[in-house]
Amino acid sequence: MRKIDWDKIKTRLDALLVIDEYLTDPSEDWLRLVIKTEEDYGLRYLIDNGSGDSLDVILTDKMILIKGFDHESSLNQFAADEWDQDVIDGFYEGLDEKDLLLYSEDQKDETTFFIWYDGHAHQYTYQDQDGGEWLLSYLFDSFERFHEFVTDYYEITVDKDLLEKLYMEGQLSDLELNQLIQKN
């Protein structure tokens, strides 16, 4: 399992959300990379790269749940020669029933890896696991990776100090946000 800084997940996702909302025209919401919703149980972030891969992160007051779907994974049951429900069920083995209810059957079917954290990380893996854990890179374990992603993905030049502040705090003032993007 990739090293995850569990205490910084919300901050890192908020930083990505701020950039994405600022740079995505509201009339083109379908292009949005990350969507944040507030639910009764907590916060939910859905990252969809538009290529068939997604990362669904749920933050409750007691735990963090991370569901990934990599359409090219050998664990993708939609691409399997024969559907194997045991693969899907295995990902969620040991998860409390009330937490399992946070996902619809369709959402559970779109799983190639699943991790939950309740003070300890839990993940059921398969031999030769290739469930798309690369999607965890959207949690940006370093500022350098965040900087590289933002400048490459959005094809922009940024004020590096302001971007680092965003990375560390998950937010910027409107003035700082307007100063973040460097005009060429």
C-alpha positions in Angstrom: 0.0 0.0 0.0 1.2 3.5 -0.8 2.2 5.6 2.2 -0.8 7.8 3.0 -0.6 10.8 5.4 -4.1 10.2 6.9 -4.1 13.5 8.8 -3.6 15.5 5.6 -6.1 13.9 3.2 -8.8 16.6 3.6 -6.3 19.4 3.2 -4.7 17.8 0.0 -8.2 17.1 -1.5 -9.3 20.7 -0.7 -6.2 22.1 -2.4 -6.9 20.1 -5.5 -10.6 21.2 -5.4 -9.7 24.9 -5.1 -7.5 24.7 -8.2 -10.0 22.7 -10.1 -13.0 24.9 -9.3 -11.0 28.0 -10.1 -9.8 26.8 -13.4 -12.9 24.9 -14.6 -15.5 27.1 -16.3 -18.9 26.6 -14.5 -20.6 25.9 -17.8 -18.2 22.9 -18.3 -18.9 21.1 -15.0 -18.5 17.8 -16.9 -14.8 18.6 -17.2 -14.3 19.0 -13.4 -11.7 16.7 -12.0 -12.9 16.7 -8.4 -16.3 17.2 -6.8 -16.9 17.7 -3.1 -20.2 17.1 -1.4 -21.3 17.4 2.1 -23.4 14.5 3.3 -25.1 13.5 6.6 -22.2 11.2 7.4 -19.4 13.7 6.4 -17.6 14.8 3.3 -17.2 13.0 0.1 -14.7 13.8 -2.7 -15.0 12.2 -6.1 -12.1 12.4 -8.4 -12.8 11.3 -12.0 -10.1 11.7 -14.6 -12.5 11.3 -17.5 -10.7 8.2 -18.8 -12.7 5.6 -16.8 -10.7 5.9 -13.5 -12.1 7.3 -10.3 -11.2 7.8 -6.7 -14.0 8.2 -4.1 -12.9 9.4 -0.7 -15.3 9.6 2.2 -14.4 11.4 5.5 -16.6 10.7 8.5 -16.0 11.7 12.1 -14.7 8.2 12.8 -13.0 6.9 9.6 -11.8 7.5 6.1 -12.9 5.3 3.3 -11.1 5.3 -0.1 -12.6 3.4 -3.1 -10.6 3.3 -6.3 -11.6 2.1 -9.8 -9.0 1.6 -12.5 -10.7 0.6 -15.7 -7.5 -1.2 -16.9 -7.0 -3.3 -13.8 -7.3 -7.0 -14.0 -9.6 -6.7 -11.0 -12.2 -4.7 -13.0 -15.1 -7.1 -13.2 -16.7 -5.3 -16.1 -13.7 -6.4 -18.2 -13.4 -9.9 -16.8 -14.3 -12.9 -18.9 -16.7 -13.9 -16.2 -18.1 -11.7 -13.4 -16.7 -12.8 -10.0 -18.7 -11.2 -7.2 -16.3 -12.6 -4.6 -13.7 -10.2 -5.9 -15.9 -7.2 -5.2 -17.1 -8.6 -1.8 -13.5 -9.3 -0.8 -12.6 -5.6 -1.0 -15.2 -4.8 1.6 -14.7 -7.8 3.9 -14.5 -6.6 7.6 -16.1 -3.2 6.9 -19.1 -2.5 9.2 -22.5 -2.9 7.6 -23.5 0.8 8.3 -20.3 2.0 6.5 -20.9 -0.4 3.6 -24.3 1.3 3.1 -22.5 4.5 2.1 -22.1 2.8 -1.3 -24.7 1.7 -3.8 -24.4 -1.7 -5.4 -23.3 0.0 -8.6 -20.6 2.0 -6.8 -19.3 -1.2 -5.1 -19.2 -2.9 -8.5 -16.9 -0.1 -9.7 -14.1 -1.1 -7.3 -10.6 -2.3 -8.0 -9.2 -1.4 -4.6 -10.6 -0.3 -1.2 -8.9 1.0 1.9 -10.4 2.2 5.1 -8.7 3.9 8.0 -10.1 3.9 11.6 -6.8 4.5 13.3 -5.3 1.6 11.4 -5.3 1.1 7.6 -7.3 -1.9 6.3 -7.0 -3.2 2.8 -7.9 -6.6 1.4 -5.5 -7.3 -1.5 -5.3 -10.0 -4.1 -2.1 -11.8 -5.3 -0.5 -9.6 -7.9 -2.7 -6.7 -6.9 -3.0 -4.2 -9.6 -6.1 -2.5 -8.5 -5.1 1.0 -9.5 -3.5 2.2 -6.3 -1.7 4.7 -8.5 -5.0 6.7 -8.1 -3.8 7.4 -4.5 -1.3 9.8 -6.1 -4.2 12.3 -6.2 -3.6 12.6 -2.4 -0.2 14.2 -3.2 2.3 13.0 -0.6 4.7 15.9 -1.4 4.5 19.5 -2.5 6.7 18.7 -5.5 4.3 16.1 -6.8 1.4 18.6 -6.3 3.3 21.3 -8.1 4.2 19.1 -11.0 0.6 17.8 -11.3 -1.0 21.3 -11.2 1.4 22.8 -13.7 1.2 19.9 -16.1 -2.5 18.9 -15.9 -3.8 22.5 -16.1 -0.9 23.7 -18.3 -0.3 26.8 -16.2 2.5 28.6 -14.5 1.9 29.4 -10.8 3.4 31.4 -8.0 5.2 28.6 -6.2 4.9 30.1 -2.7 1.1 30.6 -3.0 0.7 27.1 -4.4 2.7 25.7 -1.5 0.4 27.7 0.9 -2.6 26.1 -0.8 -1.0 22.7 -0.5 -0.3 23.1 3.2 -3.6 24.8 4.2 -6.1 23.6 1.6 -7.3 27.1 0.9 -6.4 30.6 -0.3 -8.1 34.0 -0.1 -9.7 35.3 -3.3 -6.8 37.7 -3.7 -4.2 35.0 -3.3 -6.1 32.7 -5.7 -6.1 35.5 -8.3 -2.4 36.0 -7.8 -1.6 32.2 -8.0 -1.9 31.9 -11.7 1.0 33.6 -13.4 0.1 35.3 -16.7 2.6 34.7 -19.5 
